[in-house]
Amino acid sequence: MTHPPGDKAGPLSWRALETRVGLDALPDFHRAFLSWRGLEGAGAMPLRRVQQRVEAELNRLVQAGQARREGEDWWLEPGALAGFPALAALGGPGADSTGAAGSGGGSTLEP
């Protein structure tokens, strides 16, 4: 299952989102996600620990009914990432569900 580019109401694939971020910016994106989720000290965490914590936070979204897991991917319900500045900085699918696409949200991440 993929997320159609024009489908703003459908779920957002976490793996597709990571692909849009790009490999070089992915560690900063993950740390920004953890900080947004309220995890203190994410900026100083070793990369492997960051990856583990991202998966744990995604699983918490599943438990909260804001996402579902399918294999190695998480499908986030519309609004699950509302207010996440790094997502708004990416623009495109999923970002406009926050109402902040194009605002930059203070993030320095580039698509």
N, CA, C and O atoms as CSV, one atom per row, in Angstrom:
chain,resi,resn,atom,element,x,y,z
A,1,MET,N,N,0.854,-1.163,0.000
A,1,MET,CA,C,0.000,0.000,0.000
A,1,MET,C,C,0.907,1.235,0.000
A,1,MET,O,O,1.878,1.288,0.754
A,2,THR,N,N,0.598,2.218,-0.833
A,2,THR,CA,C,1.357,3.455,-0.861
A,2,THR,C,C,0.436,4.619,-0.556
A,2,THR,O,O,-0.786,4.482,-0.598
A,3,HIS,N,N,1.007,5.729,-0.258
A,3,HIS,CA,C,0.233,6.930,0.026
A,3,HIS,C,C,0.188,7.761,-1.246
A,3,HIS,O,O,1.214,8.306,-1.653
A,4,PRO,N,N,-0.987,7.874,-1.895
A,4,PRO,CA,C,-1.100,8.677,-3.104
A,4,PRO,C,C,-0.747,10.129,-2.817
A,4,PRO,O,O,-1.188,10.675,-1.806
A,5,PRO,N,N,0.046,10.775,-3.689
A,5,PRO,CA,C,0.497,12.144,-3.428
A,5,PRO,C,C,-0.623,13.137,-3.157
A,5,PRO,O,O,-0.440,14.039,-2.340
A,6,GLY,N,N,-1.764,13.011,-3.802
A,6,GLY,CA,C,-2.824,13.978,-3.605
A,6,GLY,C,C,-3.815,13.619,-2.515
A,6,GLY,O,O,-4.761,14.368,-2.271
A,7,ASP,N,N,-3.615,12.479,-1.852
A,7,ASP,CA,C,-4.569,11.993,-0.847
A,7,ASP,C,C,-4.228,12.565,0.519
A,7,ASP,O,O,-3.430,11.986,1.257
A,8,LYS,N,N,-4.834,13.707,0.859
A,8,LYS,CA,C,-4.538,14.374,2.123
A,8,LYS,C,C,-5.268,13.744,3.290
A,8,LYS,O,O,-4.867,13.928,4.439
A,9,ALA,N,N,-6.338,13.002,3.019
A,9,ALA,CA,C,-7.153,12.450,4.092
A,9,ALA,C,C,-6.696,11.056,4.513
A,9,ALA,O,O,-7.106,10.563,5.563
A,10,GLY,N,N,-5.864,10.426,3.717
A,10,GLY,CA,C,-5.458,9.051,4.001
A,10,GLY,C,C,-4.275,8.981,4.941
A,10,GLY,O,O,-3.660,9.997,5.264
A,11,PRO,N,N,-3.960,7.764,5.381
A,11,PRO,CA,C,-2.818,7.565,6.273
A,11,PRO,C,C,-1.493,7.888,5.572
A,11,PRO,O,O,-1.393,7.844,4.346
A,12,LEU,N,N,-0.501,8.206,6.370
A,12,LEU,CA,C,0.820,8.564,5.891
A,12,LEU,C,C,1.807,7.474,6.284
A,12,LEU,O,O,1.903,7.116,7.458
A,13,SER,N,N,2.533,6.950,5.321
A,13,SER,CA,C,3.547,5.931,5.581
A,13,SER,C,C,4.774,6.570,6.222
A,13,SER,O,O,5.339,7.520,5.681
A,14,TRP,N,N,5.188,6.045,7.380
A,14,TRP,CA,C,6.383,6.551,8.050
A,14,TRP,C,C,7.607,6.297,7.177
A,14,TRP,O,O,8.480,7.160,7.080
A,15,ARG,N,N,7.688,5.136,6.542
A,15,ARG,CA,C,8.844,4.812,5.697
A,15,ARG,C,C,8.915,5.732,4.482
A,15,ARG,O,O,10.003,6.144,4.081
A,16,ALA,N,N,7.763,6.055,3.893
A,16,ALA,CA,C,7.755,6.994,2.768
A,16,ALA,C,C,8.190,8.378,3.247
A,16,ALA,O,O,8.889,9.095,2.529
A,17,LEU,N,N,7.784,8.747,4.439
A,17,LEU,CA,C,8.179,10.026,5.013
A,17,LEU,C,C,9.696,10.070,5.207
A,17,LEU,O,O,10.337,11.069,4.881
A,18,GLU,N,N,10.263,8.993,5.734
A,18,GLU,CA,C,11.715,8.925,5.908
A,18,GLU,C,C,12.439,9.042,4.565
A,18,GLU,O,O,13.504,9.654,4.483
A,19,THR,N,N,11.868,8.465,3.529
A,19,THR,CA,C,12.465,8.554,2.199
A,19,THR,C,C,12.482,9.999,1.721
A,19,THR,O,O,13.464,10.451,1.131
A,20,ARG,N,N,11.388,10.730,1.976
A,20,ARG,CA,C,11.332,12.146,1.598
A,20,ARG,C,C,12.360,12.971,2.353
A,20,ARG,O,O,12.908,13.931,1.812
A,21,VAL,N,N,12.621,12.605,3.591
A,21,VAL,CA,C,13.594,13.337,4.400
A,21,VAL,C,C,14.992,13.178,3.805
A,21,VAL,O,O,15.754,14.142,3.732
A,22,GLY,N,N,15.322,11.968,3.384
A,22,GLY,CA,C,16.649,11.699,2.837
A,22,GLY,C,C,17.582,11.168,3.904
A,22,GLY,O,O,17.456,11.500,5.083
A,23,LEU,N,N,18.506,10.351,3.482
A,23,LEU,CA,C,19.405,9.649,4.395
A,23,LEU,C,C,20.264,10.606,5.229
A,23,LEU,O,O,20.444,10.392,6.428
A,24,ASP,N,N,20.788,11.644,4.608
A,24,ASP,CA,C,21.671,12.559,5.334
A,24,ASP,C,C,20.953,13.312,6.454
A,24,ASP,O,O,21.542,13.574,7.503
A,25,ALA,N,N,19.693,13.657,6.235
A,25,ALA,CA,C,18.944,14.436,7.226
A,25,ALA,C,C,18.159,13.561,8.200
A,25,ALA,O,O,17.570,14.073,9.152
A,26,LEU,N,N,18.145,12.251,7.975
A,26,LEU,CA,C,17.312,11.360,8.779
A,26,LEU,C,C,17.646,11.374,10.274
A,26,LEU,O,O,16.719,11.416,11.084
A,27,PRO,N,N,18.918,11.343,10.681
A,27,PRO,CA,C,19.184,11.389,12.136
A,27,PRO,C,C,18.626,12.651,12.798
A,27,PRO,O,O,18.074,12.582,13.896
A,28,ASP,N,N,18.768,13.801,12.135
A,28,ASP,CA,C,18.222,15.042,12.706
A,28,ASP,C,C,16.701,15.005,12.742
A,28,ASP,O,O,16.087,15.492,13.691
A,29,PHE,N,N,16.086,14.422,11.700
A,29,PHE,CA,C,14.632,14.294,11.658
A,29,PHE,C,C,14.147,13.408,12.804
A,29,PHE,O,O,13.179,13.746,13.485
A,30,HIS,N,N,14.816,12.277,13.017
A,30,HIS,CA,C,14.440,11.366,14.099
A,30,HIS,C,C,14.592,12.049,15.459
A,30,HIS,O,O,13.723,11.921,16.321
A,31,ARG,N,N,15.695,12.771,15.648
A,31,ARG,CA,C,15.887,13.472,16.920
A,31,ARG,C,C,14.825,14.546,17.123
A,31,ARG,O,O,14.335,14.740,18.236
A,32,ALA,N,N,14.469,15.246,16.041
A,32,ALA,CA,C,13.414,16.261,16.136
A,32,ALA,C,C,12.082,15.612,16.507
A,32,ALA,O,O,11.322,16.161,17.304
A,33,PHE,N,N,11.798,14.440,15.926
A,33,PHE,CA,C,10.576,13.704,16.241
A,33,PHE,C,C,10.548,13.331,17.723
A,33,PHE,O,O,9.533,13.514,18.395
A,34,LEU,N,N,11.658,12.810,18.226
A,34,LEU,CA,C,11.713,12.419,19.638
A,34,LEU,C,C,11.558,13.622,20.560
A,34,LEU,O,O,10.866,13.545,21.575
A,35,SER,N,N,12.193,14.718,20.212
A,35,SER,CA,C,12.048,15.935,21.027
A,35,SER,C,C,10.614,16.427,21.007
A,35,SER,O,O,10.077,16.836,22.036
A,36,TRP,N,N,9.985,16.386,19.822
A,36,TRP,CA,C,8.587,16.799,19.693
A,36,TRP,C,C,7.673,15.904,20.527
A,36,TRP,O,O,6.664,16.364,21.062
A,37,ARG,N,N,8.029,14.629,20.634
A,37,ARG,CA,C,7.243,13.689,21.432
A,37,ARG,C,C,7.526,13.827,22.928
A,37,ARG,O,O,6.926,13.125,23.742
A,38,GLY,N,N,8.448,14.737,23.293
A,38,GLY,CA,C,8.694,15.013,24.708
A,38,GLY,C,C,9.868,14.280,25.316
A,38,GLY,O,O,10.043,14.309,26.535
A,39,LEU,N,N,10.675,13.627,24.505
A,39,LEU,CA,C,11.833,12.894,25.024
A,39,LEU,C,C,13.002,13.853,25.205
A,39,LEU,O,O,13.499,14.428,24.237
A,40,GLU,N,N,13.433,14.019,26.434
A,40,GLU,CA,C,14.550,14.911,26.723
A,40,GLU,C,C,15.869,14.239,26.375
A,40,GLU,O,O,16.020,13.027,26.533
A,41,GLY,N,N,16.815,15.029,25.904
A,41,GLY,CA,C,18.149,14.524,25.613
A,41,GLY,C,C,18.291,13.792,24.300
A,41,GLY,O,O,19.297,13.115,24.088
A,42,ALA,N,N,17.316,13.903,23.407
A,42,ALA,CA,C,17.382,13.183,22.133
A,42,ALA,C,C,18.575,13.632,21.299
A,42,ALA,O,O,19.144,12.832,20.556
A,43,GLY,N,N,18.959,14.895,21.410
A,43,GLY,CA,C,20.073,15.413,20.619
A,43,GLY,C,C,21.406,14.798,20.971
A,43,GLY,O,O,22.322,14.799,20.149
A,44,ALA,N,N,21.534,14.276,22.170
A,44,ALA,CA,C,22.804,13.699,22.616
A,44,ALA,C,C,22.826,12.175,22.547
A,44,ALA,O,O,23.846,11.558,22.856
A,45,MET,N,N,21.729,11.571,22.150
A,45,MET,CA,C,21.644,10.105,22.108
A,45,MET,C,C,22.454,9.515,20.962
A,45,MET,O,O,22.535,10.110,19.888
A,46,PRO,N,N,23.052,8.350,21.182
A,46,PRO,CA,C,23.697,7.636,20.074
A,46,PRO,C,C,22.642,7.250,19.028
A,46,PRO,O,O,21.481,7.005,19.359
A,47,LEU,N,N,23.065,7.203,17.779
A,47,LEU,CA,C,22.141,6.966,16.685
A,47,LEU,C,C,21.331,5.687,16.854
A,47,LEU,O,O,20.126,5.696,16.602
A,48,ARG,N,N,21.944,4.602,17.266
A,48,ARG,CA,C,21.217,3.337,17.438
A,48,ARG,C,C,20.103,3.475,18.465
A,48,ARG,O,O,19.010,2.938,18.285
A,49,ARG,N,N,20.385,4.193,19.534
A,49,ARG,CA,C,19.375,4.420,20.575
A,49,ARG,C,C,18.243,5.295,20.030
A,49,ARG,O,O,17.076,5.081,20.358
A,50,VAL,N,N,18.589,6.273,19.205
A,50,VAL,CA,C,17.579,7.123,18.578
A,50,VAL,C,C,16.633,6.263,17.751
A,50,VAL,O,O,15.415,6.417,17.839
A,51,GLN,N,N,17.185,5.361,16.951
A,51,GLN,CA,C,16.357,4.489,16.113
A,51,GLN,C,C,15.417,3.647,16.964
A,51,GLN,O,O,14.243,3.493,16.628
A,52,GLN,N,N,15.926,3.104,18.062
A,52,GLN,CA,C,15.090,2.293,18.947
A,52,GLN,C,C,13.966,3.126,19.547
A,52,GLN,O,O,12.826,2.670,19.627
A,53,ARG,N,N,14.282,4.335,19.965
A,53,ARG,CA,C,13.268,5.190,20.587
A,53,ARG,C,C,12.219,5.657,19.585
A,53,ARG,O,O,11.048,5.801,19.939
A,54,VAL,N,N,12.626,5.897,18.331
A,54,VAL,CA,C,11.661,6.268,17.300
A,54,VAL,C,C,10.649,5.144,17.125
A,54,VAL,O,O,9.445,5.393,17.076
A,55,GLU,N,N,11.136,3.904,17.031
A,55,GLU,CA,C,10.227,2.761,16.900
A,55,GLU,C,C,9.308,2.653,18.106
A,55,GLU,O,O,8.125,2.349,17.955
A,56,ALA,N,N,9.834,2.898,19.295
A,56,ALA,CA,C,9.009,2.847,20.504
A,56,ALA,C,C,7.918,3.921,20.462
A,56,ALA,O,O,6.776,3.661,20.841
A,57,GLU,N,N,8.264,5.112,20.007
A,57,GLU,CA,C,7.270,6.186,19.924
A,57,GLU,C,C,6.224,5.890,18.856
A,57,GLU,O,O,5.044,6.187,19.044
A,58,LEU,N,N,6.645,5.312,17.746
A,58,LEU,CA,C,5.681,4.920,16.714
A,58,LEU,C,C,4.734,3.851,17.247
A,58,LEU,O,O,3.538,3.873,16.956
A,59,ASN,N,N,5.271,2.916,18.026
A,59,ASN,CA,C,4.412,1.894,18.628
A,59,ASN,C,C,3.446,2.503,19.639
A,59,ASN,O,O,2.333,2.001,19.802
A,60,ARG,N,N,3.846,3.567,20.318
A,60,ARG,CA,C,2.933,4.273,21.223
A,60,ARG,C,C,1.801,4.920,20.441
A,60,ARG,O,O,0.660,4.955,20.903
A,61,LEU,N,N,2.120,5.435,19.249
A,61,LEU,CA,C,1.059,5.990,18.398
A,61,LEU,C,C,0.082,4.891,17.988
A,61,LEU,O,O,-1.120,5.138,17.887
A,62,VAL,N,N,0.587,3.678,17.751
A,62,VAL,CA,C,-0.285,2.542,17.427
A,62,VAL,C,C,-1.201,2.255,18.615
A,62,VAL,O,O,-2.409,2.092,18.446
A,63,GLN,N,N,-0.632,2.195,19.802
A,63,GLN,CA,C,-1.423,1.926,21.006
A,63,GLN,C,C,-2.480,2.992,21.245
A,63,GLN,O,O,-3.543,2.709,21.797
A,64,ALA,N,N,-2.184,4.218,20.830
A,64,ALA,CA,C,-3.123,5.325,21.021
A,64,ALA,C,C,-4.162,5.404,19.900
A,64,ALA,O,O,-5.032,6.274,19.918
A,65,GLY,N,N,-4.068,4.490,18.922
A,65,GLY,CA,C,-5.015,4.497,17.821
A,65,GLY,C,C,-4.727,5.553,16.764
A,65,GLY,O,O,-5.584,5.852,15.933
A,66,GLN,N,N,-3.526,6.118,16.793
A,66,GLN,CA,C,-3.161,7.147,15.820
A,66,GLN,C,C,-2.342,6.596,14.662
A,66,GLN,O,O,-1.973,7.341,13.754
A,67,ALA,N,N,-2.055,5.305,14.685
A,67,ALA,CA,C,-1.275,4.671,13.630
A,67,ALA,C,C,-1.553,3.178,13.652
A,67,ALA,O,O,-2.136,2.651,14.600
A,68,ARG,N,N,-1.125,2.504,12.587
A,68,ARG,CA,C,-1.170,1.044,12.563
A,68,ARG,C,C,0.136,0.555,11.966
A,68,ARG,O,O,0.744,1.221,11.128
A,69,ARG,N,N,0.551,-0.605,12.408
A,69,ARG,CA,C,1.798,-1.173,11.898
A,69,ARG,C,C,1.471,-2.237,10.875
A,69,ARG,O,O,0.607,-3.088,11.083
A,70,GLU,N,N,2.188,-2.167,9.758
A,70,GLU,CA,C,2.078,-3.178,8.710
A,70,GLU,C,C,3.494,-3.591,8.336
A,70,GLU,O,O,4.188,-2.864,7.626
A,71,GLY,N,N,3.921,-4.743,8.806
A,71,GLY,CA,C,5.283,-5.200,8.532
A,71,GLY,C,C,6.303,-4.270,9.156
A,71,GLY,O,O,6.313,-4.065,10.370
A,72,GLU,N,N,7.157,-3.710,8.321
A,72,GLU,CA,C,8.215,-2.806,8.791
A,72,GLU,C,C,7.835,-1.337,8.656
A,72,GLU,O,O,8.703,-0.467,8.731
A,73,ASP,N,N,6.564,-1.052,8.461
A,73,ASP,CA,C,6.113,0.328,8.279
A,73,ASP,C,C,5.014,0.662,9.281
A,73,ASP,O,O,4.315,-0.218,9.784
A,74,TRP,N,N,4.884,1.938,9.553
A,74,TRP,CA,C,3.802,2.454,10.379
A,74,TRP,C,C,3.004,3.410,9.512
A,74,TRP,O,O,3.572,4.279,8.851
A,75,TRP,N,N,1.690,3.250,9.514
A,75,TRP,CA,C,0.793,4.125,8.766
A,75,TRP,C,C,0.121,5.055,9.764
A,75,TRP,O,O,-0.679,4.621,10.593
A,76,LEU,N,N,0.450,6.331,9.676
A,76,LEU,CA,C,-0.019,7.334,10.619
A,76,LEU,C,C,-1.341,7.923,10.144
A,76,LEU,O,O,-1.486,8.315,8.986
A,77,GLU,N,N,-2.289,7.975,11.052
A,77,GLU,CA,C,-3.597,8.546,10.739
A,77,GLU,C,C,-3.462,10.050,10.531
A,77,GLU,O,O,-2.553,10.672,11.083
A,78,PRO,N,N,-4.357,10.641,9.739
A,78,PRO,CA,C,-4.316,12.088,9.554
A,78,PRO,C,C,-4.340,12.799,10.905
A,78,PRO,O,O,-5.139,12.467,11.781
A,79,GLY,N,N,-3.475,13.755,11.056
A,79,GLY,CA,C,-3.411,14.516,12.296
A,79,GLY,C,C,-2.485,13.944,13.352
A,79,GLY,O,O,-2.231,14.602,14.361
A,80,ALA,N,N,-1.967,12.723,13.147
A,80,ALA,CA,C,-1.099,12.113,14.157
A,80,ALA,C,C,0.176,12.918,14.370
A,80,ALA,O,O,0.743,12.907,15.463
A,81,LEU,N,N,0.624,13.608,13.345
A,81,LEU,CA,C,1.834,14.424,13.458
A,81,LEU,C,C,1.517,15.918,13.428
A,81,LEU,O,O,2.384,16.740,13.130
A,82,ALA,N,N,0.280,16.258,13.737
A,82,ALA,CA,C,-0.123,17.669,13.743
A,82,ALA,C,C,0.759,18.465,14.698
A,82,ALA,O,O,0.928,18.099,15.861
A,83,GLY,N,N,1.309,19.542,14.196
A,83,GLY,CA,C,2.162,20.388,15.013
A,83,GLY,C,C,3.623,20.008,15.014
A,83,GLY,O,O,4.417,20.656,15.696
A,84,PHE,N,N,4.014,18.976,14.272
A,84,PHE,CA,C,5.415,18.551,14.202
A,84,PHE,C,C,6.138,19.438,13.188
A,84,PHE,O,O,5.949,19.260,11.985
A,85,PRO,N,N,6.961,20.390,13.640
A,85,PRO,CA,C,7.568,21.376,12.743
A,85,PRO,C,C,8.403,20.770,11.620
A,85,PRO,O,O,8.390,21.293,10.506
A,86,ALA,N,N,9.129,19.681,11.879
A,86,ALA,CA,C,9.981,19.098,10.840
A,86,ALA,C,C,9.146,18.527,9.700
A,86,ALA,O,O,9.604,18.505,8.558
A,87,LEU,N,N,7.939,18.068,9.984
A,87,LEU,CA,C,7.054,17.577,8.928
A,87,LEU,C,C,6.566,18.742,8.084
A,87,LEU,O,O,6.530,18.645,6.857
A,88,ALA,N,N,6.193,19.832,8.717
A,88,ALA,CA,C,5.730,21.008,7.986
A,88,ALA,C,C,6.825,21.537,7.069
A,88,ALA,O,O,6.534,22.030,5.978
A,89,ALA,N,N,8.085,21.439,7.501
A,89,ALA,CA,C,9.203,21.917,6.696
A,89,ALA,C,C,9.379,21.099,5.429
A,89,ALA,O,O,9.927,21.598,4.446
A,90,LEU,N,N,8.923,19.847,5.432
A,90,LEU,CA,C,9.042,18.986,4.253
A,90,LEU,C,C,8.054,19.371,3.167
A,90,LEU,O,O,8.341,19.212,1.981
A,91,GLY,N,N,6.885,19.880,3.565
A,91,GLY,CA,C,5.837,20.178,2.599
A,91,GLY,C,C,5.301,18.887,2.012
A,91,GLY,O,O,5.699,17.804,2.440
A,92,GLY,N,N,4.423,18.980,1.060
A,92,GLY,CA,C,3.896,17.802,0.375
A,92,GLY,C,C,2.915,17.015,1.211
A,92,GLY,O,O,2.401,17.525,2.207
A,93,PRO,N,N,2.638,15.749,0.815
A,93,PRO,CA,C,1.636,14.919,1.483
A,93,PRO,C,C,1.922,14.762,2.972
A,93,PRO,O,O,3.055,14.515,3.385
A,94,GLY,N,N,0.885,14.910,3.750
A,94,GLY,CA,C,1.010,14.737,5.188
A,94,GLY,C,C,1.306,16.027,5.916
A,94,GLY,O,O,0.863,16.216,7.049
A,95,ALA,N,N,2.054,16.927,5.278
A,95,ALA,CA,C,2.429,18.163,5.944
A,95,ALA,C,C,1.248,19.110,6.076
A,95,ALA,O,O,1.105,19.779,7.099
A,96,ASP,N,N,0.392,19.177,5.048
A,96,ASP,CA,C,-0.691,20.130,5.123
A,96,ASP,C,C,-1.786,19.701,6.093
A,96,ASP,O,O,-2.686,20.490,6.380
A,97,SER,N,N,-1.734,18.475,6.606
A,97,SER,CA,C,-2.709,18.068,7.616
A,97,SER,C,C,-2.457,18.789,8.929
A,97,SER,O,O,-3.316,18.786,9.810
A,98,THR,N,N,-1.282,19.410,9.072
A,98,THR,CA,C,-0.975,20.152,10.285
A,98,THR,C,C,-1.462,21.580,10.185
A,98,THR,O,O,-1.543,22.287,11.189
A,99,GLY,N,N,-1.789,22.008,8.970
A,99,GLY,CA,C,-2.174,23.394,8.767
A,99,GLY,C,C,-0.978,24.309,8.730
A,99,GLY,O,O,-1.128,25.530,8.752
A,100,ALA,N,N,0.245,23.718,8.673
A,100,ALA,CA,C,1.427,24.550,8.757
A,100,ALA,C,C,2.397,24.332,7.611
A,100,ALA,O,O,3.552,24.745,7.718
A,101,ALA,N,N,1.988,23.711,6.533
A,101,ALA,CA,C,2.905,23.469,5.430
A,101,ALA,C,C,3.438,24.778,4.908
A,101,ALA,O,O,2.710,25.757,4.744
A,102,GLY,N,N,4.737,24.767,4.650
A,102,GLY,CA,C,5.352,25.947,4.099
A,102,GLY,C,C,5.712,26.984,5.140
A,102,GLY,O,O,6.342,27.986,4.804
A,103,SER,N,N,5.340,26.784,6.376
A,103,SER,CA,C,5.643,27.775,7.401
A,103,SER,C,C,7.071,27.655,7.882
A,103,SER,O,O,7.600,28.578,8.501
A,104,GLY,N,N,7.706,26.513,7.600
A,104,GLY,CA,C,9.064,26.298,8.063
A,104,GLY,C,C,9.108,25.765,9.476
A,104,GLY,O,O,9.976,24.953,9.796
A,105,GLY,N,N,8.212,26.191,10.321
A,105,GLY,CA,C,8.103,25.663,11.665
A,105,GLY,C,C,9.358,25.712,12.485
A,105,GLY,O,O,9.462,25.025,13.502
A,106,GLY,N,N,10.347,26.535,12.053
A,106,GLY,CA,C,11.580,26.646,12.819
A,106,GLY,C,C,12.539,25.516,12.560
A,106,GLY,O,O,13.607,25.489,13.170
A,107,SER,N,N,12.224,24.591,11.699
A,107,SER,CA,C,13.107,23.479,11.411
A,107,SER,C,C,14.105,23.853,10.340
A,107,SER,O,O,13.796,24.635,9.442
A,108,THR,N,N,15.302,23.299,10.430
A,108,THR,CA,C,16.308,23.553,9.416
A,108,THR,C,C,16.415,22.404,8.430
A,108,THR,O,O,17.303,22.409,7.577
A,109,LEU,N,N,15.547,21.437,8.524
A,109,LEU,CA,C,15.603,20.284,7.624
A,109,LEU,C,C,15.197,20.687,6.229
A,109,LEU,O,O,14.273,21.477,6.039
A,110,GLU,N,N,15.893,20.139,5.257
A,110,GLU,CA,C,15.581,20.355,3.857
A,110,GLU,C,C,15.003,19.071,3.296
A,110,GLU,O,O,15.397,17.991,3.735
A,111,PRO,N,N,14.065,19.145,2.320
A,111,PRO,CA,C,13.539,17.910,1.717
A,111,PRO,C,C,14.587,17.197,0.913
A,111,PRO,O,O,14.315,16.143,0.339
